[in-house]
Amino acid sequence: MEVTIDQKSGYCFGVEFAIQMAEEEMEESGKLYCLGDIVHNSMEVKRLRAKGLVVIDKENLKDLRDCKVLIRAHGEPPETYKIAIENNIELIDASCPVVLKLQNRVKNAYDKSEDVKGQLVIYGKPGHAEVIGLTGQTGDDCIIVSSIDDLANVDFNRPVTLFSQTTKSTKGFYEIKAEIERRIDEIQGEGQHKEAFNANDSICRQVSNREPQMVKFSGENDVIIFVSGKKSSNGKALYNVCLKHNPRSYFVENEDEIDLSWIKEGDKVGISGATSTPMWLMEQVKGYLESNTNALV
């Protein structure tokens, strides 16, 4: 058995920056509040909790005073900053620059759409931290779609502006885009989408560029062990790319979930992960496999 870690997988720069900021602050103070899980990976959250990271939610935030709170890479809606000012909370803002730029674009597009009675549509996962931050730029006056079925909530007689959560599938975004164009033309007349529709591919290229890499990596190995937290949207999307191109792909949170019957003695095994998967965890999975070669069929 040969085991290889995909060196192009693991943390994106936004997540890496947020964790670095958290660790530096905890080295100084020994404790730091974080609004929500710093990353969608339970193993990494557990490691950081042991260092002094205290995960809180929005209700907890309202009760805090005179302390420091980390904003993770996903970003936050304007309400969070308002609460911080009122409660004398120092925010350590680790919002990803790509997300902050998108928030600004969404706010500007929403303001313009109000003048023409348009609708702002976000392709994303309802309840996801980044999506909450984006919808907050509109005062929650927007439509979230996670599939073509959700387009039933859009009025195609009115102008539509489309954005995407940064970690969504590129393929999924363009399917949504094409369907919106089709429905506008069907209702308003052929070619009318050119005037009534503005689509913005706001998917992070550091994320989307991993899809072709996953296709390549899946073809180079007999078995893929994809390591990711179950809460990670990016992890689910990338794992499905693996599975499509290699049916012997398996999704695990850690080495405890590996079934050695998945692997045969002469297999080439590839380990990959989401943008929220730490390299130390993939190394741990690799070590587990290499130490259990005698158990293979």
Backbone bond lengths (Angstrom), bond angles and torsions (degrees), N, CA, C in turn:
res aa  C-N    CA-C-N  psi(-1)  N-CA   C-N-CA  omega(-1)  CA-C   N-CA-C  phi
1 M - - - 1.472 - - 1.527 109.67 -
2 E 1.327 114.68 133.15 1.461 121.21 176.37 1.530 108.09 -114.75
3 V 1.319 117.66 126.72 1.470 121.53 -177.15 1.526 109.76 -114.91
4 T 1.337 115.82 127.09 1.469 121.70 -178.80 1.515 110.36 -129.29
5 I 1.326 116.62 135.69 1.466 121.46 173.56 1.525 108.81 -95.30
6 D 1.320 115.87 132.86 1.462 121.27 175.76 1.531 108.03 -69.75
7 Q 1.325 116.57 108.16 1.465 120.68 -175.28 1.530 113.16 -71.84
8 K 1.344 116.41 -9.31 1.465 119.68 177.84 1.528 111.68 -94.98
9 S 1.333 116.09 3.62 1.464 120.11 177.63 1.521 109.31 -97.54
10 G 1.323 115.70 -179.23 1.459 119.59 -179.96 1.516 111.66 97.26
11 Y 1.321 115.98 -166.51 1.457 122.31 -171.46 1.528 114.19 -53.48
12 C 1.338 115.36 136.53 1.456 120.36 165.57 1.528 106.65 -79.45
13 F 1.328 117.30 168.28 1.474 119.21 -173.88 1.525 111.56 -65.58
14 G 1.344 117.99 -30.11 1.459 120.88 -179.47 1.517 112.33 -64.61
15 V 1.323 116.04 -46.15 1.465 121.21 179.61 1.529 110.09 -68.25
16 E 1.322 116.13 -42.80 1.468 120.33 -179.59 1.533 110.75 -60.22
17 F 1.340 116.09 -41.12 1.467 121.56 179.77 1.527 110.68 -64.87
18 A 1.343 117.15 -42.73 1.471 121.47 -179.17 1.527 110.91 -63.07
19 I 1.319 117.06 -43.61 1.463 120.76 -179.81 1.526 110.99 -67.27
20 Q 1.318 115.74 -38.48 1.470 119.80 177.50 1.532 110.60 -62.28
21 M 1.328 116.84 -43.73 1.470 120.46 179.10 1.525 110.77 -62.97
22 A 1.331 116.40 -41.14 1.465 120.61 -179.73 1.530 110.73 -63.81
23 E 1.326 116.77 -45.83 1.464 120.45 -177.69 1.533 111.57 -65.65
24 E 1.329 116.21 -38.99 1.468 119.43 179.05 1.526 111.15 -64.00
25 E 1.335 116.13 -41.11 1.463 120.14 179.66 1.526 111.04 -67.39
26 M 1.335 117.21 -39.97 1.466 120.29 -178.78 1.524 111.65 -69.86
27 E 1.321 117.05 -28.72 1.467 120.17 176.24 1.524 110.30 -63.93
28 E 1.343 115.57 -32.92 1.467 120.13 -179.35 1.524 112.58 -82.31
29 S 1.341 115.81 -45.87 1.470 119.40 -171.47 1.527 114.08 -106.81
30 G 1.341 117.43 -19.59 1.462 120.90 179.25 1.515 114.13 83.20
31 K 1.349 116.26 -8.93 1.463 119.62 -179.08 1.526 109.10 -153.30
32 L 1.330 115.91 143.32 1.463 120.37 178.27 1.518 109.26 -153.53
33 Y 1.335 116.03 132.64 1.465 120.50 173.67 1.521 109.24 -82.23
34 C 1.335 115.67 143.99 1.464 121.05 177.49 1.529 108.31 -131.80
35 L 1.311 116.19 128.26 1.459 120.98 -177.67 1.529 109.68 -80.95
36 G 1.336 115.39 96.09 1.461 121.28 -175.62 1.518 110.95 86.91
37 D 1.328 116.36 165.99 1.471 120.47 177.69 1.520 109.34 -59.04
38 I 1.323 116.81 129.05 1.459 121.06 -176.64 1.528 111.47 -61.85
39 V 1.321 115.52 -26.99 1.461 121.37 179.03 1.526 107.14 -152.91
40 H 1.327 116.58 149.83 1.459 120.09 -178.76 1.529 110.70 -82.12
41 N 1.328 114.06 62.41 1.456 120.38 177.43 1.528 107.65 -149.83
42 S 1.321 116.81 110.48 1.466 121.30 -172.84 1.524 112.53 -63.80
43 M 1.326 117.88 -31.33 1.461 120.74 -179.79 1.535 110.93 -67.22
44 E 1.327 116.19 -41.88 1.461 120.05 179.77 1.531 110.53 -71.15
45 V 1.328 116.68 -38.67 1.467 120.26 177.04 1.526 109.99 -60.44
46 K 1.318 116.79 -42.43 1.467 121.38 178.77 1.529 110.88 -61.70
47 R 1.327 117.18 -42.60 1.464 121.44 179.76 1.532 110.69 -62.26
48 L 1.328 116.73 -43.01 1.462 120.61 -177.83 1.522 112.06 -73.61
49 R 1.329 116.55 -31.47 1.467 119.60 175.69 1.528 110.09 -61.21
50 A 1.312 115.78 -38.37 1.465 120.30 179.94 1.531 110.99 -64.91
51 K 1.325 116.92 -22.01 1.466 121.23 179.62 1.528 112.45 -89.98
52 G 1.356 116.08 -9.74 1.460 119.04 178.26 1.514 115.71 121.45
53 L 1.335 118.24 8.96 1.460 120.83 178.68 1.530 109.48 -81.52
54 V 1.330 115.97 126.14 1.464 121.74 -179.47 1.532 108.06 -111.61
55 V 1.331 115.99 113.09 1.464 120.37 -178.24 1.522 109.85 -82.81
56 I 1.325 115.91 128.29 1.460 121.60 179.82 1.534 110.05 -125.39
57 D 1.341 116.07 166.08 1.456 119.83 174.55 1.532 109.29 -113.02
58 K 1.322 116.34 -176.82 1.469 120.82 -175.53 1.532 112.26 -62.53
59 E 1.328 117.14 -35.78 1.462 120.19 178.63 1.524 111.23 -66.79
60 N 1.330 116.84 -40.63 1.465 120.69 176.26 1.528 110.79 -60.80
61 L 1.329 115.19 -40.27 1.462 120.50 -178.46 1.528 111.66 -57.47
62 K 1.316 116.36 -39.82 1.467 121.19 -178.66 1.529 112.00 -62.99
63 D 1.346 115.75 -24.66 1.465 120.01 -177.14 1.527 113.23 -93.21
64 L 1.324 117.29 -8.69 1.467 120.58 -177.70 1.522 111.08 -85.18
65 R 1.336 115.70 151.34 1.460 121.82 177.42 1.537 108.80 -143.23
66 D 1.312 115.22 145.40 1.472 121.58 169.26 1.532 112.77 50.79
67 C 1.317 116.80 54.77 1.472 120.74 -179.66 1.530 109.50 -147.64
68 K 1.320 115.31 -177.06 1.466 120.70 178.42 1.528 109.59 -110.67
69 V 1.335 115.05 138.13 1.466 120.74 178.86 1.521 109.04 -133.73
70 L 1.313 116.21 132.04 1.465 121.83 178.72 1.529 110.08 -87.94
71 I 1.314 115.36 131.65 1.469 120.92 168.95 1.512 106.96 -97.15
72 R 1.301 117.01 122.53 1.461 122.05 -175.38 1.528 111.98 -74.64
73 A 1.320 116.88 178.10 1.465 122.47 -173.85 1.526 113.54 -61.64
74 H 1.337 117.58 -24.81 1.468 120.90 -176.43 1.523 113.47 -65.63
75 G 1.338 117.47 -19.25 1.457 120.36 -177.60 1.520 112.19 84.32
76 E 1.335 115.72 169.44 1.458 122.47 -177.66 1.524 111.17 -138.54
77 P 1.338 117.54 156.21 1.462 120.74 175.95 1.530 110.80 -75.89
78 P 1.332 117.96 165.18 1.480 121.60 -179.12 1.518 113.91 -55.00
79 E 1.329 117.53 -31.20 1.470 121.41 -178.34 1.526 111.97 -56.80
80 T 1.333 116.70 -36.91 1.467 120.85 -178.29 1.524 110.96 -62.90
81 Y 1.323 117.46 -42.19 1.462 121.99 -179.71 1.531 110.56 -67.89
82 K 1.317 115.73 -34.29 1.465 120.53 178.08 1.530 110.43 -64.76
83 I 1.333 116.64 -45.24 1.470 121.20 178.92 1.531 110.30 -61.35
84 A 1.334 115.83 -41.60 1.468 120.29 -179.13 1.524 111.55 -60.90
85 I 1.320 116.86 -42.33 1.468 120.90 179.67 1.536 110.02 -64.72
86 E 1.323 116.02 -44.99 1.472 121.02 -178.29 1.524 112.16 -63.62
87 N 1.354 117.21 -34.05 1.461 121.79 -174.79 1.539 113.68 -101.92
88 N 1.329 116.01 12.03 1.467 120.78 -179.68 1.535 111.69 53.18
89 I 1.327 115.44 46.06 1.469 121.73 178.49 1.529 108.75 -99.33
90 E 1.315 115.85 129.72 1.464 120.26 175.62 1.524 108.07 -86.02
91 L 1.333 116.35 117.81 1.465 120.51 179.72 1.518 110.35 -90.54
92 I 1.311 115.57 127.87 1.457 121.27 170.85 1.523 104.70 -96.20
93 D 1.319 116.05 99.66 1.464 121.08 -168.66 1.528 111.33 -89.15
94 A 1.324 115.29 103.71 1.466 121.02 178.47 1.526 111.01 -104.19
95 S 1.335 116.66 24.31 1.463 120.38 177.66 1.525 109.62 -56.46
96 C 1.308 116.21 135.12 1.464 121.13 178.71 1.533 109.55 -62.29
97 P 1.330 118.99 133.94 1.474 121.11 178.93 1.529 112.86 -56.54
98 V 1.328 116.64 -34.13 1.469 120.52 178.76 1.527 110.01 -65.17
99 V 1.333 116.46 -40.46 1.469 121.24 179.27 1.519 110.58 -69.21
100 L 1.341 117.58 -42.51 1.465 120.79 179.04 1.527 111.48 -60.91
101 K 1.323 116.37 -41.02 1.467 120.49 178.06 1.528 110.26 -63.71
102 L 1.330 116.12 -40.61 1.464 120.46 179.12 1.529 110.75 -65.65
103 Q 1.329 117.17 -41.29 1.464 120.00 177.80 1.532 110.72 -57.06
104 N 1.315 115.78 -42.11 1.463 120.80 179.60 1.525 111.17 -65.25
105 R 1.319 116.30 -40.86 1.471 120.62 179.12 1.526 110.88 -65.41
106 V 1.333 116.11 -40.55 1.463 120.48 179.06 1.531 110.36 -64.19
107 K 1.334 116.77 -43.28 1.470 120.69 179.65 1.526 110.60 -61.00
108 N 1.335 117.27 -46.74 1.463 121.24 -178.90 1.527 111.25 -64.94
109 A 1.343 116.31 -40.77 1.469 120.13 -179.56 1.524 110.89 -67.08
110 Y 1.329 116.18 -37.42 1.464 119.99 179.15 1.529 110.40 -65.08
111 D 1.321 116.66 -44.69 1.463 120.53 -179.98 1.529 110.83 -59.59
112 K 1.331 116.41 -40.22 1.471 120.26 179.67 1.529 111.37 -71.46
113 S 1.335 116.23 -36.11 1.469 119.38 -177.26 1.527 111.46 -67.43
114 E 1.330 116.63 -27.93 1.467 119.78 178.59 1.527 111.50 -61.56
115 D 1.342 116.38 -33.59 1.467 120.87 -178.14 1.527 112.00 -67.54
116 V 1.344 117.13 -26.39 1.475 120.35 -177.74 1.527 111.76 -114.29
117 K 1.355 115.95 15.38 1.459 122.08 -179.08 1.538 111.46 54.67
118 G 1.337 114.48 42.65 1.456 120.17 -179.89 1.515 112.64 -89.94
119 Q 1.329 115.18 -179.82 1.470 121.89 -179.96 1.512 109.41 -126.17
120 L 1.319 115.22 138.42 1.451 119.95 176.11 1.524 108.51 -103.56
121 V 1.328 115.29 124.69 1.461 122.07 -176.69 1.527 109.10 -115.69
122 I 1.332 116.54 131.89 1.470 121.35 178.01 1.522 109.11 -116.70
123 Y 1.322 115.48 121.29 1.461 121.21 174.28 1.524 107.63 -81.89
124 G 1.328 116.71 108.46 1.457 119.50 -176.45 1.517 111.25 -171.39
125 K 1.300 115.07 -177.25 1.460 121.98 -178.92 1.529 109.59 -95.02
126 P 1.331 118.19 118.57 1.466 120.40 179.58 1.532 111.00 -56.91
127 G 1.325 115.99 134.58 1.459 120.20 179.42 1.512 114.80 85.74
128 H 1.335 117.60 -8.79 1.461 120.40 178.40 1.529 109.14 -68.35
129 A 1.329 116.26 142.99 1.471 120.83 -174.91 1.531 112.20 -55.32
130 E 1.322 117.22 -44.22 1.465 119.81 -179.67 1.522 111.06 -64.67
131 V 1.327 116.55 -40.90 1.465 121.03 -179.14 1.534 110.84 -65.15
132 I 1.332 116.50 -38.22 1.476 120.10 176.63 1.527 109.96 -60.91
133 G 1.330 115.92 -41.55 1.465 119.91 177.68 1.520 112.46 -64.32
134 L 1.321 117.03 -37.00 1.467 121.51 -179.98 1.523 111.48 -71.74
135 T 1.332 116.05 -46.02 1.467 118.69 -178.99 1.529 110.64 -65.64
136 G 1.334 116.10 -27.70 1.461 120.09 177.86 1.521 112.34 -63.10
137 Q 1.327 117.61 -25.19 1.468 121.23 178.17 1.526 111.49 -70.04
138 T 1.328 116.70 -15.49 1.468 121.48 -179.33 1.530 111.78 -109.96
139 G 1.332 116.34 7.13 1.462 118.60 -172.76 1.515 111.12 65.50
140 D 1.326 115.72 30.22 1.477 124.23 -178.27 1.529 112.47 63.38
141 D 1.335 116.12 21.57 1.460 120.85 178.89 1.534 109.59 -99.15
142 C 1.331 115.06 64.25 1.460 120.09 178.50 1.523 108.62 -150.07
143 I 1.314 115.82 173.13 1.462 121.25 -176.86 1.526 108.65 -114.54
144 I 1.315 116.81 125.38 1.464 121.17 177.26 1.528 108.32 -97.59
145 V 1.327 116.42 129.97 1.458 120.38 176.32 1.522 108.88 -124.57
146 S 1.306 116.57 132.11 1.465 120.41 177.11 1.526 110.99 -111.65
147 S 1.341 116.58 -10.44 1.464 121.38 178.04 1.522 108.56 -155.06
148 I 1.312 116.35 170.13 1.462 120.99 179.18 1.527 111.14 -60.97
149 D 1.320 117.81 -31.18 1.474 120.86 178.50 1.523 112.07 -57.75
150 D 1.341 116.43 -32.92 1.466 120.79 -177.33 1.528 112.96 -71.65
151 L 1.333 116.53 -12.05 1.463 119.70 179.65 1.528 111.69 -68.65
152 A 1.324 116.61 -8.73 1.472 120.61 175.11 1.525 110.70 -62.83
153 N 1.330 117.49 -18.86 1.469 121.85 -179.17 1.525 112.98 -86.60
154 V 1.335 117.12 -2.18 1.461 121.68 -177.00 1.531 110.03 -99.73
155 D 1.332 116.45 137.16 1.467 122.45 176.40 1.530 107.79 -93.06
156 F 1.329 116.95 106.87 1.460 121.10 -174.21 1.518 113.54 -81.94
157 N 1.328 116.39 4.95 1.462 120.57 171.02 1.527 111.16 -85.81
158 R 1.338 116.00 -10.23 1.462 121.73 -178.78 1.529 110.47 -112.88
159 P 1.332 117.94 156.51 1.469 120.84 178.18 1.541 111.35 -59.45
160 V 1.317 115.75 146.38 1.470 121.94 -178.44 1.528 109.71 -127.85
161 T 1.328 116.07 133.71 1.465 121.96 171.84 1.525 107.68 -118.96
162 L 1.327 116.15 127.69 1.467 121.57 -175.22 1.522 111.53 -114.63
163 F 1.336 115.52 133.14 1.460 122.62 170.50 1.526 107.94 -127.20
164 S 1.338 116.33 171.09 1.462 120.68 176.94 1.513 111.36 -130.77
165 Q 1.315 115.67 144.06 1.464 121.38 165.20 1.523 106.87 -53.21
166 T 1.327 118.35 140.42 1.470 120.99 -171.79 1.523 114.38 -65.00
167 T 1.344 117.42 -21.74 1.464 119.68 -174.64 1.535 113.75 -105.11
168 K 1.335 116.66 12.55 1.465 118.76 179.96 1.524 110.97 -79.73
169 S 1.340 114.47 166.64 1.459 121.40 179.87 1.533 111.11 -69.96
170 T 1.333 115.88 132.30 1.466 120.42 176.74 1.522 110.44 -61.28
171 K 1.308 115.79 -42.62 1.472 120.88 179.91 1.530 110.05 -59.62
172 G 1.332 116.28 -45.28 1.458 120.58 179.80 1.517 111.85 -62.14
173 F 1.336 116.88 -40.42 1.466 120.55 179.86 1.520 110.88 -60.95
174 Y 1.338 116.63 -46.09 1.467 119.12 -176.61 1.525 112.35 -72.77
175 E 1.305 117.48 -24.29 1.466 119.78 172.41 1.529 110.41 -68.30
176 I 1.340 116.38 -42.92 1.470 121.53 176.79 1.532 109.85 -62.53
177 K 1.318 116.23 -45.16 1.463 121.73 -179.66 1.529 110.85 -58.26
178 A 1.329 116.21 -48.15 1.469 120.70 -178.36 1.528 111.56 -63.04
179 E 1.320 116.25 -38.22 1.465 120.01 -179.00 1.530 111.02 -70.06
180 I 1.321 117.74 -37.55 1.471 120.45 176.74 1.533 109.78 -63.50
181 E 1.330 116.08 -44.48 1.470 120.06 177.82 1.527 110.81 -58.10
182 R 1.328 115.89 -45.22 1.456 120.33 -178.38 1.530 111.34 -62.14
183 R 1.324 116.47 -44.04 1.468 119.94 -176.71 1.531 111.97 -70.43
184 I 1.326 117.36 -35.83 1.468 119.45 176.52 1.527 109.91 -63.92
185 D 1.326 116.22 -45.86 1.466 120.13 179.73 1.527 111.64 -64.38
186 E 1.324 116.00 -35.77 1.459 120.42 179.73 1.529 111.23 -65.50
187 I 1.327 116.68 -38.27 1.469 121.31 -176.50 1.530 112.19 -88.66
188 Q 1.341 116.66 -42.21 1.464 119.64 -173.56 1.526 113.92 -97.59
189 G 1.331 116.64 -16.96 1.462 119.82 -178.27 1.515 111.08 120.89
190 E 1.320 116.35 150.23 1.459 123.45 -176.45 1.538 111.86 -52.94
191 G 1.334 115.81 128.52 1.459 121.64 175.69 1.518 115.32 83.36
192 Q 1.337 117.45 -1.49 1.469 120.07 -176.75 1.532 112.74 -69.95
193 H 1.333 116.70 -19.43 1.475 118.45 179.75 1.525 111.63 -62.38
194 K 1.323 117.14 -22.72 1.462 119.75 -179.60 1.523 111.71 -65.41
195 E 1.334 116.31 -27.39 1.455 121.35 179.43 1.532 112.49 -98.16
196 A 1.338 115.33 -32.51 1.474 119.87 -170.66 1.520 114.22 -100.66
197 F 1.349 117.65 3.05 1.464 119.51 -174.00 1.513 110.94 -138.91
198 N 1.352 115.60 131.67 1.460 121.86 177.10 1.522 108.32 -126.34
199 A 1.329 116.77 108.50 1.469 121.77 -178.45 1.520 110.45 -100.79
200 N 1.327 116.40 133.04 1.465 122.22 -178.32 1.529 109.43 -124.34
201 D 1.310 116.29 107.65 1.463 121.16 176.51 1.528 107.78 -74.80
202 S 1.318 116.52 96.55 1.465 121.75 -176.04 1.530 112.03 -105.49
203 I 1.322 116.70 22.48 1.467 121.27 178.84 1.528 109.05 -75.18
204 C 1.311 116.26 133.93 1.468 121.30 -179.94 1.523 109.84 -64.26
205 R 1.318 116.22 126.50 1.467 119.66 -177.58 1.528 112.23 -70.17
206 Q 1.309 117.52 -24.51 1.463 118.96 175.27 1.521 109.74 -65.39
207 V 1.337 115.50 -27.99 1.467 120.82 177.10 1.516 110.79 -84.55
208 S 1.340 116.80 -51.29 1.467 119.94 -174.98 1.524 112.52 -65.33
209 N 1.340 117.39 -31.09 1.465 120.16 179.49 1.526 112.37 -68.20
210 R 1.332 115.81 -12.94 1.460 118.27 178.97 1.531 111.50 -77.06
211 E 1.319 117.18 -21.32 1.458 119.40 -178.66 1.529 112.00 -60.33
212 P 1.357 118.94 -51.62 1.474 117.91 177.24 1.530 112.81 -62.70
213 Q 1.336 116.77 -33.22 1.469 120.03 176.25 1.518 111.05 -63.88
214 M 1.357 116.78 -38.49 1.462 120.43 179.02 1.520 111.17 -66.47
215 V 1.340 117.14 -35.91 1.469 121.48 177.18 1.530 109.23 -61.79
216 K 1.328 115.94 -46.99 1.461 121.99 -179.67 1.530 110.93 -63.47
217 F 1.340 115.90 -48.52 1.465 120.99 -177.09 1.530 111.04 -64.64
218 S 1.319 117.19 -37.52 1.470 121.43 179.55 1.516 111.15 -64.14
219 G 1.346 115.92 -35.53 1.464 120.07 -179.88 1.516 113.33 -76.87
220 E 1.316 117.05 -18.93 1.468 121.26 -177.40 1.528 112.65 -87.02
221 N 1.333 116.94 -10.66 1.464 120.89 -175.77 1.526 111.86 -126.59
222 D 1.330 115.23 150.61 1.464 119.79 178.27 1.518 111.16 -75.60
223 V 1.335 116.11 -36.11 1.466 122.19 -178.28 1.532 108.89 -131.39
224 I 1.321 115.97 138.53 1.467 120.70 174.64 1.526 108.88 -114.92
225 I 1.319 116.02 124.91 1.465 121.61 171.24 1.522 105.92 -104.85
226 F 1.337 115.72 108.12 1.463 120.61 -177.63 1.520 108.58 -97.85
227 V 1.324 115.76 118.02 1.465 122.18 -174.34 1.531 109.32 -102.33
228 S 1.333 115.73 120.15 1.460 119.19 -177.58 1.524 110.60 -162.83
229 G 1.328 115.54 154.86 1.455 119.87 171.27 1.521 109.83 -72.50
230 K 1.305 116.83 146.44 1.468 120.42 -177.78 1.524 112.38 -68.80
231 K 1.341 118.11 -18.23 1.467 121.43 179.83 1.529 112.51 -83.88
232 S 1.317 117.20 -8.47 1.466 120.58 -173.42 1.522 112.30 -80.33
233 S 1.345 116.80 115.65 1.468 120.14 176.26 1.516 110.25 -65.95
234 N 1.329 115.37 -41.86 1.452 120.56 178.55 1.526 110.54 -60.48
235 G 1.335 116.70 -40.18 1.464 120.78 178.63 1.510 111.95 -61.60
236 K 1.311 117.21 -43.97 1.470 120.94 179.76 1.519 110.83 -63.63
237 A 1.341 115.91 -41.75 1.466 120.22 -179.03 1.527 110.95 -64.56
238 L 1.336 117.24 -46.83 1.460 120.45 -178.38 1.532 111.90 -69.08
239 Y 1.332 115.86 -36.69 1.466 118.86 177.42 1.528 110.40 -61.87
240 N 1.319 117.39 -40.81 1.468 120.47 179.76 1.522 111.80 -64.76
241 V 1.334 117.16 -30.51 1.465 120.70 174.05 1.529 109.30 -64.40
242 C 1.332 115.57 -45.35 1.469 120.70 177.75 1.525 110.98 -58.68
243 L 1.318 115.33 -49.60 1.461 121.14 -175.49 1.521 112.02 -62.11
244 K 1.328 115.70 -36.61 1.467 120.53 -179.94 1.525 110.99 -64.27
245 H 1.324 116.74 -35.38 1.461 120.96 -175.54 1.526 113.63 -102.32
246 N 1.331 116.15 -7.50 1.462 119.98 175.95 1.528 107.70 -152.02
247 P 1.357 117.32 102.87 1.473 120.17 -177.55 1.523 113.86 -63.06
248 R 1.322 117.26 -14.65 1.459 120.03 177.04 1.534 110.15 -95.47
249 S 1.313 114.84 49.44 1.469 122.34 177.00 1.519 108.61 -107.88
250 Y 1.333 116.67 137.23 1.466 121.35 -175.32 1.523 110.42 -132.81
251 F 1.324 115.86 136.07 1.462 123.26 -177.84 1.526 108.38 -98.88
252 V 1.333 116.83 122.98 1.473 120.93 177.98 1.525 109.71 -136.10
253 E 1.330 115.77 152.09 1.472 120.24 173.79 1.525 110.86 -86.78
254 N 1.324 116.55 -30.09 1.460 121.21 178.83 1.524 109.09 -161.60
255 E 1.320 116.18 -178.39 1.467 120.63 -175.39 1.519 113.48 -65.52
256 D 1.327 117.92 -22.48 1.467 120.80 -179.48 1.533 112.19 -64.72
257 E 1.334 117.07 -21.07 1.458 120.84 -177.13 1.529 112.71 -93.90
258 I 1.320 116.65 2.16 1.464 120.01 -179.61 1.520 110.95 -80.72
259 D 1.311 115.76 131.49 1.467 123.20 173.74 1.523 107.01 -102.85
260 L 1.318 117.23 112.08 1.468 121.02 -175.10 1.526 113.35 -63.69
261 S 1.347 116.72 -14.48 1.471 119.14 177.26 1.536 111.42 -70.07
262 W 1.335 116.53 -13.29 1.468 120.21 176.80 1.527 111.26 -67.94
263 I 1.345 116.53 -21.21 1.464 121.56 -168.51 1.526 111.07 -117.58
264 K 1.328 115.33 136.78 1.468 121.19 175.41 1.530 108.83 -103.75
265 E 1.298 115.42 160.67 1.469 121.39 -171.01 1.523 114.12 -54.83
266 G 1.319 118.07 -41.29 1.471 119.89 -175.75 1.519 114.74 -93.07
267 D 1.317 118.13 9.25 1.472 121.54 -175.79 1.525 113.54 -69.63
268 K 1.327 113.66 147.99 1.465 120.38 166.60 1.527 105.85 -94.71
269 V 1.314 115.91 120.99 1.464 121.21 -175.86 1.530 109.84 -109.86
270 G 1.323 115.83 126.09 1.459 120.96 178.50 1.518 110.13 -107.15
271 I 1.331 116.49 133.10 1.465 121.61 177.21 1.519 108.10 -110.16
272 S 1.319 115.13 127.69 1.460 119.69 178.48 1.520 109.02 -137.34
273 G 1.337 116.11 175.86 1.454 118.92 -178.01 1.512 112.68 -160.20
274 A 1.323 115.13 176.80 1.461 122.75 -179.02 1.522 110.83 -83.53
275 T 1.324 116.25 176.95 1.469 120.31 176.06 1.518 110.99 -69.83
276 S 1.327 116.52 -8.80 1.466 121.31 178.21 1.529 112.11 -108.09
277 T 1.333 117.48 11.71 1.464 121.44 -178.96 1.529 110.51 -98.94
278 P 1.330 118.39 120.06 1.468 119.92 -179.83 1.530 111.90 -72.10
279 M 1.318 115.51 146.42 1.461 120.24 -179.71 1.533 110.89 -63.10
280 W 1.351 117.22 -34.20 1.462 119.08 -179.04 1.531 110.98 -60.90
281 L 1.339 117.19 -32.19 1.458 120.55 -179.36 1.528 110.67 -73.07
282 M 1.321 116.80 -39.18 1.472 119.48 176.57 1.525 110.74 -66.48
283 E 1.329 116.39 -36.28 1.475 120.47 175.68 1.535 110.18 -63.88
284 Q 1.320 116.24 -37.72 1.465 121.77 179.24 1.530 110.61 -64.72
285 V 1.328 116.20 -41.50 1.467 121.23 177.52 1.529 109.81 -64.68
286 K 1.315 116.61 -42.13 1.465 121.29 178.24 1.531 110.45 -60.11
287 G 1.334 116.28 -45.19 1.462 120.32 179.74 1.523 111.59 -62.21
288 Y 1.323 116.19 -39.17 1.467 120.61 178.70 1.528 110.91 -61.78
289 L 1.324 116.87 -46.09 1.469 120.56 -179.34 1.529 111.07 -63.49
290 E 1.323 116.18 -44.08 1.466 120.30 -177.46 1.523 112.08 -67.83
291 S 1.316 116.98 -26.49 1.469 120.21 -179.69 1.543 112.02 -86.91
292 N 1.335 115.64 -4.47 1.465 119.16 -179.03 1.536 112.58 -120.37
293 T 1.324 116.26 25.77 1.465 119.10 -178.94 1.523 112.43 -62.40
294 N 1.309 117.85 -27.61 1.480 120.59 -179.44 1.516 112.69 -69.35
295 A 1.332 116.51 -17.28 1.463 120.16 -177.55 1.535 111.96 -89.61
296 L 1.329 116.91 -2.52 1.466 120.02 -177.59 1.521 111.50 -78.35
297 V 1.331 115.25 151.39 1.473 120.67 179.69 1.516 109.15 -77.16
